[in-house]
Amino acid sequence: MKKIIILILLLLSIGIAEAVNVSLTVSWSLSLSTVRPGGNLIIYLTASNPGLDLNGIILTATAGPYITLTSGSKIELGDMPATTSQQSSISIKVDKNAEATTSYVYLEAKYYYSNSEYKREFYVPITIKKEPVLEIINVDFNDTIEPGKTFSLAFDVSNKGDSTARDLKVKLNKTSLFTTPGSTGEIIIAELNPSESKTVDFLVTINPGADIGIESIPVNLSFMDDTKSNSYTQMNNIGLKVSGNIDFVVTVDSYTNFYYGRIGEVSISFSNRGLASAEYIQVIADSEFGSKEFYIGSLDSDDSETIDLPQNLAKASGKYPVHLTLNYRDKFDNEYSFEKTIEVTPNNAPLDYTTILIVIVVLAVIVYWIYKKRKK
């Protein structure tokens, strides 16, 4: 009798030991920590067997409120030897009309050892979050943007999210580029509902010393969600093109040896009295007494450059025109052409007093020689 009791206890201990070693763990991770209504999410699963060899594993998923399973409702992993693991996934979609809440996916794992069935249950929490998503659209400037100029900047703030934005502050973060005369540069909107847009308008003055080129105005949006439990801040940049005119002034600067019958030069000055700089300037100077091309390069605002144009005045008989063509580009690489015709005036060469003096001396010598000869 005693031996039978010992045998029964031994069998029971073996069964208990086997039961302890028949085990399955399931861990998971999410593709997103939160998901919005209408959004998609993937649950990544890892099934691990820390105990005895299992001869069959089935994972069955059931969706909680506001959730639809798009794949992975039933996953058959098959046999799994001891100390091994397998990966799988479940894809879900959240209803478009879902409320902000924490839903779940219920997961049941059945696994088998010998002729016995075991079961474990898991809940994967899914956080559904509704939030406002703001965008700046329909940006409009009512005038060209130039240094020192004041213009109106208008744009729409649109809520592309699924929650109302409350206590929205729209603020232009001032920089050295601009100021907002007569205001703080901030507008407050009490609420902005989903799919709603509201227009804001600012008066902006560009710094007179601003450089010509592509710049940006930073716009700060700060707001809360519908429950006022979450606050948001986002920075946007509105790009703008600061432009300016290029205004050439062409004048005759000076003449060198510019006499009838000779080869001389006329110096022609080019000045830029505009706000923008001209780049890659090429000058083509043309007249009936000589033509030439020049490369000036760049000409900044309030800057000037001079060219020396040689002219053969052998057949010149009075003032005549010189036609000038300037080909150039602005800061934005746009090509332009400027034409100007100026008049130049040759002069009679001044008397050469050295030659006259030599002639006088020679005549004096001749007169003296004739006088001496007659006297004899």
URFENBEL-V454396 format. One record per helix or strand of 3 or more residues. SS is the DSSP state (H for helix, E for strand). FROM is the first residue (numbers start at 1). TO is the last residue. If there is no record, write none. Layout:
BEGIN
SS/FROM/TO
SS/FROM/TO
END
This chain:
BEGIN
H/2/21
E/25/30
E/40/49
E/57/63
E/67/71
E/74/76
E/84/94
E/101/113
E/116/128
E/134/141
E/150/159
E/165/173
E/186/192
E/197/206
E/213/224
E/231/242
E/248/256
E/263/272
E/278/287
E/290/299
E/303/312
E/320/329
E/335/344
H/353/375
END
